[in-house]
Amino acid sequence: MNIIIDVKNKKYDTVKGDFFPLSWGIYIHHKYETWKYPPYHEKNILTFGRGALPIIGGNRLIFTFRSPLWDGFHFSAMGGAGYTLKFTGLKNVAIIGRCDKPSLLVIEGDGESVKIDFIDMESYLEEYTNIYHLNEYILERFSEKNYRALIVGPAGINTNMGAIFSQTVKDGKLLEGSEDWAGRGGPGSVLFRAHNILGIVYYGDKDSIKEELKKERELGRKLRKIVEEYYNKPYMKVVLENTKKYRYNEETNTGGTFGNNYLYLLDTTPIFNWRMPYIPKHIRMEFHKKILKYFVEKFNREAIEPRNWTTCGEPCPVQCKKYRKGLKVDYEPYEAGGPLLGIFDIYVTDKVVHTIDSLGFDAIECGNLIAWVFELLHVGLLKPEEVGIDKPVFDISQYRSEEDILKNSQYNGELAVKLAEIVAFNKNEMGKILALGIRKASKILNEMFNGRLENNKTFKRFNDYGVYVPFGDEGGITPTMYWAIGNFMPYLIQGRYLTYYKSGVFVEPEELARLSVERVIEEITLDNLGICRFHRRWCAPLLDTLVREATGEDIKRVSYKLIKDIWIYNKKLGGYPPYIESQRIKDLIVSGAEEFGNEKWASYFEVEGEYKLKEYIRKVLDEYCRLLGIDWRLENR
């Protein structure tokens, strides 16, 4: 069943048809012409839906919305939350309208009908400061139900960077380490600021959908057999062999994205607001040694060795969630709240990330914003009294000794916590500006402090220090935390893995486009099927067969159509791919050619500079468009 809930009039309508969750989202956004409205208009619909294949890893919940950061169509995924949704009998949901009071939306389903209710949260908001407190509040009210909650934090109320939080509930208790987030693009901000919904609680009765579950189990057995015949191995062995990075890799003696990513990123690890192009390789390697000592070794000792592993909430043997001291640890949030901020002590980063999470931020976006502000304070373009925090230690020469590293990490961590709270609660005028995100804030600061820019010896605009990919006139988003050339291209959607994001590689523009398109098709297909990307290695070669068996659909055709529909949507709202605005991004690309061993393009950039950089990006987008059958090329503006 698919439903559209009008939270203004407190009613819902059903929509006939079979939809994959992303296809559902773009269908609804086109049908209701949401491109005509700004991101926080009540007609900017937020949708979510669950996967179509009863396989291990197939229970992600996929959100779509027009992003207040990116400004275009965007989507975000949450692990495991689709598993609970199926007990309601619902496949896809859309939220439209604006609730008269801040509320929790409660959805109860029995497979044939749905009941919706609203809990007034207006008085609760008066002292609302912590997303985990709201999580406990919901648990107290619904502990007897087999429920899942989707929650917005203070950052979703006051900034463009609000995420949606959820945690598995088992036997009336919150499952430690199983928390998950849909954060990229600001879906939490849309849910609250457009619809006045602080959270969604849904539950159903397994007994009421017995027949549906029986059919699902039968289909699951058929799909399992297809997998076993393809690999000529037992299903569970196939899954475990192809997901060892996320569970436990005997070769590296660690597990999860946090443990394994740092081992291969080496000197390409983002540090000090992405200042790698200006830091000699041997010094970057010294910092990497500190990351291994103060980050990875402690993580291994406290999370991997005691086997503090769990899942996102669906039955899955991978147990990718690694936690320690009650905190879930993943690479990107800890990178954005750690080395990117000049913090190399995991215990300090614990406090930073936990604060950012408790405020309900997208941790990647928030950490990157703080790194940008840190550097602006460091170079004097912003003053401590304007921001509300002291200057951070951002001079790498002050990180010589072990004592310096730990002391400076502690100091920067305290500043990061304070700044996150300033932005989340709009505590001062600068907090309100920064709440808009790097690109929008840059434009305001360029005007406010034009005189300072004239005297600045390094860059001539605030956005030159920022690392973001621009979209249209106003949009921009933080790339994933890798020094990867594909991360910086102005593609149709950035901020996710819809690009070739391998660090330390610089290829020809046509090859970058080809590799990026391969990744776009694979990633958008996985999300449209609600499949966890950690399972992509074993299921990707089989998706055509599995989907045809389950639904009769040609998934490649569906994926290409989906991309075209997103392109058409973005064009209708006036979106386009701008040339890179940030000098930091330009330097990451140009220095990447030399760093990563592409002598040809390194020579081009050295001799012809900006002209060749624009040519490279233009060639990438030309081939990207040709392969996808869309027109998303640089325009002369």
C-alpha positions as CSV (number, residue, x, y, z in Angstrom):
1,M,0.0,0.0,0.0
2,N,1.2,3.5,-0.8
3,I,-0.3,6.6,1.0
4,I,0.0,10.4,0.9
5,I,-0.6,11.9,4.3
6,D,-1.9,15.5,4.4
7,V,-0.8,16.5,7.9
8,K,-2.6,19.8,7.6
9,N,-6.0,18.2,7.3
10,K,-5.0,15.0,9.2
11,K,-6.1,12.6,6.5
12,Y,-4.5,10.3,3.9
13,D,-5.2,9.0,0.5
14,T,-4.0,5.7,-1.0
15,V,-2.2,5.6,-4.3
16,K,-2.4,2.5,-6.4
17,G,0.6,0.9,-8.1
18,D,3.9,-0.8,-7.4
19,F,6.7,1.6,-6.8
20,F,10.3,1.3,-5.8
21,P,11.1,3.9,-3.1
22,L,13.1,6.3,-5.2
23,S,10.8,5.9,-8.2
24,W,7.9,6.6,-5.8
25,G,9.7,9.8,-4.6
26,I,10.4,11.3,-8.0
27,Y,6.9,10.3,-9.2
28,I,5.3,12.2,-6.3
29,H,7.5,15.2,-6.8
30,H,6.7,15.4,-10.4
31,K,3.0,14.8,-9.8
32,Y,2.7,17.6,-7.3
33,E,5.2,19.9,-9.1
34,T,7.2,20.5,-6.0
35,W,9.9,22.3,-8.1
36,K,7.6,25.3,-8.1
37,Y,8.0,25.8,-4.3
38,P,11.0,26.6,-2.0
39,P,12.3,23.8,0.2
40,Y,10.4,24.8,3.3
41,H,7.1,25.3,1.6
42,E,4.4,22.8,2.8
43,K,4.2,21.5,-0.7
44,N,7.8,20.3,-0.7
45,I,6.8,16.7,-0.1
46,L,9.0,14.4,1.9
47,T,8.6,10.7,1.0
48,F,9.9,7.5,2.4
49,G,9.6,3.9,1.3
50,R,11.1,0.4,1.8
51,G,12.8,-2.1,-0.4
52,A,11.3,-4.6,-2.8
53,L,13.6,-7.7,-2.4
54,P,13.4,-10.1,0.6
55,I,17.2,-10.5,0.8
56,I,19.7,-9.9,3.5
57,G,20.4,-6.1,3.5
58,G,17.2,-5.3,1.7
59,N,15.4,-3.3,4.4
60,R,16.7,0.2,4.1
61,L,14.3,3.1,4.3
62,I,14.7,5.6,1.5
63,F,13.8,9.3,1.8
64,T,13.3,11.8,-1.0
65,F,12.8,15.6,-0.8
66,R,13.9,18.9,-2.3
67,S,17.0,19.7,-0.3
68,P,17.4,23.0,1.5
69,L,21.1,22.6,1.1
70,W,21.5,21.2,-2.4
71,D,18.4,23.0,-3.6
72,G,17.6,20.2,-6.0
73,F,16.0,16.8,-5.7
74,H,17.9,14.7,-3.2
75,F,17.6,11.5,-1.3
76,S,19.0,9.8,1.8
77,A,18.9,6.3,3.2
78,M,18.5,4.8,6.7
79,G,19.5,1.3,7.6
80,G,17.0,-1.3,8.9
81,A,14.0,1.0,9.3
82,G,12.2,-0.5,6.3
83,Y,12.1,-3.8,8.2
84,T,9.6,-2.5,10.8
85,L,7.6,-0.6,8.2
86,K,6.6,-3.8,6.4
87,F,4.6,-4.9,9.5
88,T,2.3,-1.9,8.8
89,G,1.6,-3.2,5.3
90,L,2.9,0.1,3.8
91,K,5.4,0.2,1.0
92,N,5.7,4.0,0.5
93,V,4.6,7.1,2.3
94,A,4.5,10.8,1.3
95,I,4.0,13.7,3.7
96,I,2.4,16.9,2.4
97,G,0.9,20.0,4.1
98,R,1.8,21.7,7.3
99,C,0.6,20.5,10.7
100,D,-1.1,23.3,12.7
101,K,1.2,22.5,15.8
102,P,4.6,20.8,16.1
103,S,3.6,17.1,16.3
104,L,4.6,13.5,16.3
105,L,2.8,11.7,13.5
106,V,1.8,8.1,14.5
107,I,1.0,5.6,11.8
108,E,-0.5,2.2,12.7
109,G,-1.2,-0.3,9.9
110,D,-2.6,-3.8,9.8
111,G,-2.0,-4.6,6.1
112,E,-5.4,-3.6,4.9
113,S,-6.0,-0.2,6.6
114,V,-4.1,2.5,8.2
115,K,-4.8,4.7,11.2
116,I,-3.0,8.0,11.7
117,D,-2.8,10.1,14.8
118,F,-1.0,13.3,16.0
119,I,0.6,14.0,19.3
120,D,1.0,17.7,20.1
121,M,4.6,18.5,20.9
122,E,4.4,22.3,21.2
123,S,5.1,22.5,25.0
124,Y,7.8,19.8,24.7
125,L,9.7,22.0,22.2
126,E,10.1,24.8,24.7
127,E,12.9,22.9,26.4
128,Y,13.9,20.6,23.6
129,T,17.7,20.3,23.4
130,N,18.7,16.7,22.8
131,I,17.4,14.2,20.2
132,Y,18.2,11.3,22.5
133,H,15.9,12.7,25.2
134,L,13.0,12.7,22.6
135,N,14.0,9.1,21.7
136,E,13.5,8.1,25.4
137,Y,10.3,10.0,25.5
138,I,8.9,8.1,22.6
139,L,10.1,4.8,24.0
140,E,8.2,5.5,27.2
141,R,5.0,6.1,25.3
142,F,5.3,3.2,22.8
143,S,7.5,0.6,24.4
144,E,4.7,-2.0,24.2
145,K,4.5,-1.7,20.4
146,N,6.9,-3.2,17.8
147,Y,7.6,0.3,16.6
148,R,10.3,2.4,14.9
149,A,10.6,6.1,15.2
150,L,12.0,8.7,12.8
151,I,13.1,11.8,14.8
152,V,14.2,15.4,14.1
153,G,16.6,17.2,16.5
154,P,17.2,20.9,17.2
155,A,19.3,21.3,14.1
156,G,16.3,20.3,12.0
157,I,14.3,23.1,13.6
158,N,16.9,25.9,13.2
159,T,19.3,24.9,10.3
160,N,19.4,23.5,6.8
161,M,21.5,20.5,8.0
162,G,18.9,18.6,10.0
163,A,19.1,14.8,9.8
164,I,16.5,12.1,10.7
165,F,17.5,9.8,13.5
166,S,16.2,6.3,14.3
167,Q,17.2,3.5,16.6
168,T,16.2,-0.1,16.8
169,V,13.8,-1.1,19.6
170,K,14.0,-4.7,20.8
171,D,11.9,-6.2,23.6
172,G,10.9,-2.7,24.7
173,K,14.4,-1.4,24.9
174,L,16.7,0.6,22.6
175,L,19.4,-1.6,21.1
176,E,22.8,-0.2,21.9
177,G,24.9,0.7,18.8
178,S,22.0,0.3,16.3
179,E,21.3,3.9,15.8
180,D,21.1,5.1,12.2
181,W,20.7,8.3,10.3
182,A,19.2,9.7,7.1
183,G,21.2,12.9,7.0
184,R,22.6,14.0,3.6
185,G,20.8,17.0,2.2
186,G,18.8,17.9,5.3
187,P,15.7,15.7,5.3
188,G,15.1,16.4,9.0
189,S,15.0,20.1,8.3
190,V,12.4,19.5,5.6
191,L,10.2,17.3,7.8
192,F,10.0,19.9,10.6
193,R,10.4,23.2,8.8
194,A,8.1,22.4,5.9
195,H,5.6,20.1,7.7
196,N,5.9,20.9,11.4
197,I,6.5,17.2,12.2
198,L,9.1,16.5,14.9
199,G,9.0,12.8,14.4
200,I,7.1,9.8,12.9
201,V,6.3,6.7,14.9
202,Y,5.0,3.6,13.0
203,Y,4.1,0.1,13.9
204,G,2.0,-2.8,12.9
205,D,0.9,-6.3,13.8
206,K,2.8,-9.3,12.3
207,D,-0.3,-11.5,12.7
208,S,-2.4,-9.3,10.5
209,I,-0.1,-9.7,7.5
210,K,0.6,-13.4,7.8
211,E,-0.2,-14.1,4.2
212,E,2.0,-11.3,3.0
213,L,4.9,-12.5,5.1
214,K,4.4,-16.1,3.9
215,K,4.6,-14.9,0.2
216,E,7.7,-12.9,1.1
217,R,9.4,-15.9,2.6
218,E,8.6,-18.0,-0.4
219,L,10.1,-15.4,-2.7
220,G,13.1,-15.1,-0.4
221,R,13.8,-18.8,-0.8
222,K,13.7,-18.4,-4.6
223,L,16.1,-15.5,-4.6
224,R,18.4,-17.3,-2.2
225,K,18.5,-20.2,-4.6
226,I,19.5,-17.9,-7.4
227,V,22.3,-16.5,-5.4
228,E,23.6,-20.0,-4.4
229,E,23.5,-21.3,-8.0
230,Y,25.4,-18.2,-9.2
231,Y,28.2,-18.5,-6.7
232,N,28.0,-22.2,-6.2
233,K,28.2,-21.6,-2.4
234,P,25.8,-21.4,0.5
235,Y,23.9,-18.1,0.7
236,M,25.3,-17.1,4.1
237,K,28.9,-17.9,3.1
238,V,28.4,-15.7,0.0
239,V,27.2,-12.8,2.1
240,L,29.9,-13.0,4.7
241,E,32.8,-13.4,2.3
242,N,31.7,-10.3,0.4
243,T,31.1,-8.1,3.4
244,K,34.2,-8.8,5.5
245,K,35.3,-5.2,5.4
246,Y,32.2,-4.2,7.3
247,R,32.1,-7.2,9.7
248,Y,35.7,-8.2,10.3
249,N,38.6,-8.5,8.0
250,E,41.2,-11.0,9.1
251,E,43.8,-9.3,6.9
252,T,43.5,-6.0,8.6
253,N,42.4,-7.3,12.0
254,T,39.7,-4.7,12.2
255,G,36.1,-4.1,11.0
256,G,33.7,-1.5,9.8
257,T,34.3,1.6,7.8
258,F,36.2,3.3,10.6
259,G,38.7,0.6,11.1
260,N,39.4,-0.2,7.5
261,N,39.1,3.1,5.7
262,Y,42.0,4.8,7.7
263,L,44.3,1.9,6.8
264,Y,44.1,2.5,3.1
265,L,43.6,6.3,3.0
266,L,47.1,7.0,4.4
267,D,48.2,10.5,3.6
268,T,45.1,11.3,1.5
269,T,43.0,11.4,4.8
270,P,41.3,14.9,5.0
271,I,42.9,17.0,7.7
272,F,42.7,20.6,8.9
273,N,39.8,21.6,6.6
274,W,41.1,19.7,3.6
275,R,44.5,21.5,3.6
276,M,46.3,18.5,2.2
277,P,47.5,20.2,-1.0
278,Y,49.6,22.6,1.1
279,I,51.0,20.0,3.6
280,P,54.0,17.9,2.4
281,K,53.3,14.2,2.0
282,H,55.8,13.2,4.7
283,I,54.1,15.4,7.3
284,R,50.7,14.1,6.3
285,M,52.0,10.6,6.9
286,E,53.1,11.6,10.4
287,F,49.6,12.7,11.1
288,H,48.3,9.5,9.7
289,K,50.5,7.6,12.2
290,K,48.8,9.5,15.0
291,I,45.4,8.6,13.6
292,L,46.3,5.0,13.7
293,K,47.6,5.3,17.2
294,Y,45.0,7.5,18.8
295,F,42.0,6.5,16.7
296,V,42.2,3.1,15.1
297,E,44.2,1.2,17.9
298,K,41.8,2.4,20.6
299,F,38.8,1.6,18.4
300,N,40.1,-1.9,17.8
301,R,40.7,-2.4,21.5
302,E,37.3,-1.1,22.7
303,A,35.0,-2.1,19.8
304,I,36.5,-4.9,17.7
305,E,38.2,-7.1,20.3
306,P,35.2,-7.3,22.7
307,R,33.0,-7.8,19.6
308,N,30.7,-4.8,20.3
309,W,28.9,-5.3,17.0
310,T,25.3,-5.1,16.1
311,T,23.0,-4.5,13.2
312,C,20.9,-1.5,11.9
313,G,17.7,-3.4,12.9
314,E,17.2,-6.0,10.2
315,P,18.3,-9.6,10.6
316,C,21.8,-9.5,9.1
317,P,24.9,-11.5,9.9
318,V,27.3,-8.7,8.9
319,Q,26.8,-6.7,12.1
320,C,28.4,-3.6,10.6
321,K,27.5,-1.3,13.5
322,K,30.6,-1.1,15.8
323,Y,30.2,0.7,19.1
324,R,32.2,1.5,22.2
325,K,31.4,3.4,25.4
326,G,27.8,3.4,24.2
327,L,28.7,5.3,21.0
328,K,28.4,4.0,17.4
329,V,31.6,4.6,15.5
330,D,31.6,5.1,11.7
331,Y,34.4,6.6,9.5
332,E,32.7,9.7,8.0
333,P,31.2,11.2,11.1
334,Y,34.4,10.6,13.1
335,E,36.5,11.9,10.2
336,A,34.4,15.1,9.9
337,G,34.4,15.6,13.7
338,G,38.1,14.5,14.1
339,P,41.1,15.0,11.8
340,L,39.2,17.5,9.6
341,L,39.1,19.7,12.7
342,G,42.7,19.1,13.8
343,I,41.5,16.5,16.4
344,F,43.5,13.3,16.6
345,D,42.2,11.8,19.9
346,I,39.2,9.5,19.5
347,Y,38.0,10.3,23.1
348,V,37.7,14.0,22.1
349,T,36.0,13.1,18.8
350,D,33.6,11.0,20.8
351,K,32.4,14.2,22.5
352,V,32.2,16.2,19.3
353,V,30.3,13.6,17.3
354,H,28.0,12.8,20.2
355,T,27.2,16.5,20.6
356,I,26.6,16.9,16.8
357,D,24.4,13.8,16.8
358,S,22.4,14.8,19.9
359,L,21.6,18.1,18.2
360,G,20.3,16.2,15.1
361,F,22.8,17.4,12.5
362,D,24.0,15.6,9.5
363,A,27.4,14.9,11.1
364,I,29.3,15.1,7.8
365,E,27.8,18.5,6.9
366,C,28.2,19.9,10.4
367,G,31.8,18.8,10.8
368,N,32.8,20.2,7.4
369,L,31.1,23.6,8.3
370,I,33.0,23.7,11.6
371,A,36.3,23.0,9.8
372,W,35.6,25.9,7.5
373,V,34.9,28.3,10.3
374,F,38.0,27.0,12.2
375,E,40.2,28.0,9.2
376,L,38.4,31.4,8.8
377,L,39.2,32.1,12.4
378,H,42.8,30.9,12.0
379,V,43.4,33.2,9.0
380,G,41.6,36.2,10.7
381,L,38.7,36.5,8.3
382,L,36.4,35.9,11.2
383,K,36.9,37.2,14.7
384,P,36.3,35.1,17.9
385,E,33.8,37.7,19.3
386,E,31.7,37.4,16.1
387,V,31.6,33.6,16.1
388,G,31.3,33.1,19.8
389,I,34.4,30.8,20.2
390,D,38.1,31.3,20.5
391,K,40.6,30.7,17.7
392,P,41.4,27.0,17.2
393,V,44.9,25.6,16.9
394,F,45.1,25.2,13.1
395,D,48.8,25.7,12.6
396,I,50.3,22.2,11.9
397,S,53.7,23.3,13.3
398,Q,52.0,23.4,16.8
399,Y,51.4,19.6,16.5
400,R,55.0,18.4,17.0
401,S,54.9,16.4,20.2
402,E,52.5,13.8,21.5
403,E,51.6,16.2,24.3
404,D,50.8,18.9,21.7
405,I,48.6,16.6,19.7
406,L,46.5,15.6,22.7
407,K,46.3,19.1,24.2
408,N,45.4,20.7,20.9
409,S,42.9,18.0,20.1
410,Q,41.2,18.6,23.5
411,Y,41.1,22.4,22.9
412,N,39.7,22.2,19.4
413,G,37.2,19.6,20.5
414,E,35.8,22.0,23.1
415,L,35.5,24.7,20.5
416,A,33.7,22.4,18.1
417,V,31.2,21.4,20.7
418,K,30.5,25.0,21.5
419,L,30.2,26.0,17.8
420,A,27.8,23.2,17.0
421,E,25.5,24.4,19.8
422,I,25.7,28.0,18.6
423,V,24.6,27.0,15.1
424,A,22.0,24.5,16.2
425,F,20.2,27.0,18.5
426,N,21.0,30.1,16.4
427,K,22.6,31.6,19.6
428,N,24.0,34.6,17.8
429,E,23.9,36.3,14.4
430,M,26.8,34.3,13.1
431,G,25.0,31.1,14.2
432,K,22.0,32.1,12.1
433,I,24.2,32.7,9.0
434,L,26.2,29.5,9.4
435,A,22.9,27.5,9.8
436,L,22.3,28.1,6.1
437,G,25.3,26.0,5.1
438,I,28.7,26.9,3.6
439,R,27.7,28.2,0.2
440,K,24.8,30.3,1.3
441,A,26.7,31.6,4.3
442,S,29.7,32.5,2.1
443,K,27.7,34.8,0.0
444,I,26.5,36.7,3.1
445,L,30.0,36.9,4.6
446,N,31.5,38.1,1.3
447,E,29.3,41.1,1.5
448,M,29.6,41.7,5.3
449,F,33.4,41.6,5.4
450,N,34.4,42.7,2.0
451,G,37.1,45.0,3.4
452,R,38.8,42.1,5.1
453,L,38.9,40.1,1.9
454,E,40.8,43.0,0.1
455,N,43.6,42.6,2.6
456,N,43.7,38.8,2.7
457,K,46.8,37.5,1.0
458,T,45.6,34.0,0.2
459,F,42.1,33.9,-1.1
460,K,39.7,36.6,-2.1
461,R,36.3,35.1,-1.0
462,F,35.0,33.2,2.0
463,N,33.9,30.4,-0.2
464,D,37.4,29.8,-1.4
465,Y,38.1,28.2,1.9
466,G,35.1,26.0,1.8
467,V,34.8,22.5,0.5
468,Y,31.4,22.0,-1.2
469,V,30.0,21.1,-4.6
470,P,27.7,23.8,-5.9
471,F,24.3,23.3,-7.5
472,G,22.4,26.1,-9.4
473,D,22.5,29.6,-8.0
474,E,22.3,28.8,-4.3
475,G,22.8,25.1,-3.5
476,G,25.8,23.3,-2.3
477,I,26.7,20.2,-0.3
478,T,29.7,18.7,1.4
479,P,31.2,15.8,-0.5
480,T,31.9,12.5,1.2
481,M,35.1,12.4,3.2
482,Y,37.6,11.3,0.5
483,W,40.2,13.1,-1.5
484,A,38.7,11.8,-4.7
485,I,38.5,13.8,-7.9
486,G,35.0,12.4,-8.7
487,N,33.8,13.9,-5.4
488,F,34.3,17.4,-6.6
489,M,32.5,17.2,-10.0
490,P,29.2,19.1,-10.3
491,Y,27.1,16.0,-11.1
492,L,23.4,15.7,-10.9
493,I,23.5,14.7,-7.3
494,Q,26.5,15.0,-5.0
495,G,27.1,14.4,-1.3
496,R,26.4,10.7,-1.7
497,Y,28.3,7.9,-3.5
498,L,26.9,8.6,-6.9
499,T,30.4,9.2,-8.3
500,Y,33.8,7.5,-8.5
501,Y,35.0,8.3,-5.0
502,K,38.3,6.3,-4.9
503,S,41.0,8.4,-3.1
504,G,44.5,8.8,-4.6
505,V,43.5,8.4,-8.3
506,F,43.6,10.9,-11.2
507,V,42.3,9.5,-14.5
508,E,41.4,11.0,-17.9
509,P,38.2,13.0,-17.8
510,E,36.3,10.6,-20.1
511,E,37.4,7.7,-17.8
512,L,36.3,9.6,-14.7
513,A,32.9,10.1,-16.3
514,R,32.7,6.4,-17.2
515,L,33.7,5.2,-13.8
516,S,31.3,7.7,-12.2
517,V,28.4,6.6,-14.3
518,E,29.0,3.0,-13.4
519,R,28.8,4.0,-9.8
520,V,25.7,6.2,-10.4
521,I,23.8,3.3,-11.9
522,E,24.9,0.8,-9.2
523,E,24.2,3.1,-6.3
524,I,20.9,4.5,-7.5
525,T,19.7,1.0,-8.2
526,L,20.6,-0.2,-4.7
527,D,18.8,2.8,-3.1
528,N,15.8,2.3,-5.4
529,L,15.6,-1.3,-4.2
530,G,16.2,-0.3,-0.6
531,I,19.4,-2.5,-0.4
532,C,22.3,-1.7,1.9
533,R,25.3,-0.6,-0.1
534,F,27.5,-2.7,2.2
535,H,26.0,-5.7,0.3
536,R,26.7,-4.4,-3.1
537,R,29.6,-6.6,-3.9
538,W,27.7,-9.9,-3.8
539,C,24.3,-8.7,-5.0
540,A,25.2,-6.2,-7.8
541,P,26.0,-8.9,-10.4
542,L,22.6,-10.5,-9.7
543,L,20.3,-7.5,-9.4
544,D,18.9,-7.9,-12.9
545,T,17.9,-11.5,-12.3
546,L,16.7,-11.0,-8.7
547,V,14.5,-8.0,-9.6
548,R,13.0,-9.7,-12.7
549,E,12.2,-12.8,-10.6
550,A,10.6,-10.6,-7.8
551,T,8.8,-8.0,-9.8
552,G,9.1,-8.6,-13.5
553,E,10.8,-5.2,-14.0
554,D,13.9,-4.5,-16.0
555,I,15.9,-2.7,-13.3
556,K,18.4,-1.2,-15.7
557,R,15.6,0.5,-17.6
558,V,14.1,1.7,-14.3
559,S,17.4,3.1,-13.2
560,Y,18.1,5.1,-16.4
561,K,14.5,6.4,-16.4
562,L,14.9,7.4,-12.7
563,I,18.1,9.4,-13.5
564,K,16.3,11.2,-16.4
565,D,13.3,12.0,-14.2
566,I,15.7,13.6,-11.6
567,W,17.4,15.6,-14.4
568,I,14.1,16.8,-15.7
569,Y,13.0,17.8,-12.2
570,N,16.2,19.7,-11.6
571,K,16.0,21.5,-14.9
572,K,12.4,22.5,-14.2
573,L,13.4,24.2,-11.0
574,G,16.2,26.0,-12.8
575,G,19.0,23.9,-11.6
576,Y,22.3,23.6,-13.5
577,P,25.9,22.5,-12.8
578,P,28.0,25.6,-12.0
579,Y,31.7,25.8,-12.5
580,I,33.6,25.2,-9.2
581,E,33.5,28.3,-6.9
582,S,35.9,27.2,-4.2
583,Q,39.7,27.7,-4.6
584,R,40.2,24.9,-2.1
585,I,38.3,22.5,-4.3
586,K,40.3,23.7,-7.4
587,D,43.6,23.1,-5.5
588,L,42.4,19.6,-4.4
589,I,41.9,18.7,-8.0
590,V,45.0,20.4,-9.5
591,S,47.3,19.1,-6.8
592,G,45.7,15.7,-7.1
593,A,47.0,15.3,-10.6
594,E,50.6,15.6,-9.4
595,E,50.0,13.8,-6.1
596,F,48.4,10.8,-7.7
597,G,50.9,10.5,-10.6
598,N,49.1,11.9,-13.6
599,E,52.1,13.7,-15.2
600,K,50.1,14.7,-18.3
601,W,47.4,16.6,-16.5
602,A,49.8,17.9,-13.8
603,S,51.8,19.5,-16.7
604,Y,48.6,20.9,-18.3
605,F,47.6,22.5,-15.0
606,E,51.0,23.9,-14.3
607,V,51.3,25.6,-17.8
608,E,47.7,26.6,-18.5
609,G,46.1,26.6,-15.0
610,E,42.4,27.5,-14.8
611,Y,41.8,27.1,-18.5
612,K,42.8,23.5,-18.4
613,L,40.9,22.8,-15.2
614,K,37.7,24.1,-16.7
615,E,38.4,22.0,-19.8
616,Y,38.9,18.9,-17.7
617,I,35.5,19.4,-15.9
618,R,33.8,20.2,-19.1
619,K,35.0,17.0,-20.7
620,V,34.0,15.0,-17.7
621,L,30.4,16.4,-17.8
622,D,30.2,16.0,-21.6
623,E,30.9,12.3,-21.3
624,Y,28.8,11.9,-18.2
625,C,25.8,13.4,-20.1
626,R,26.5,11.2,-23.2
627,L,26.5,8.0,-21.1
628,L,23.4,8.9,-19.1
629,G,21.4,10.4,-22.0
630,I,20.9,13.8,-20.2
631,D,22.1,17.4,-20.7
632,W,23.9,18.5,-17.5
633,R,26.8,20.5,-19.0
634,L,28.6,23.6,-17.8
635,E,26.9,26.7,-18.9
636,N,28.6,30.1,-19.6
637,R,27.1,32.2,-16.9
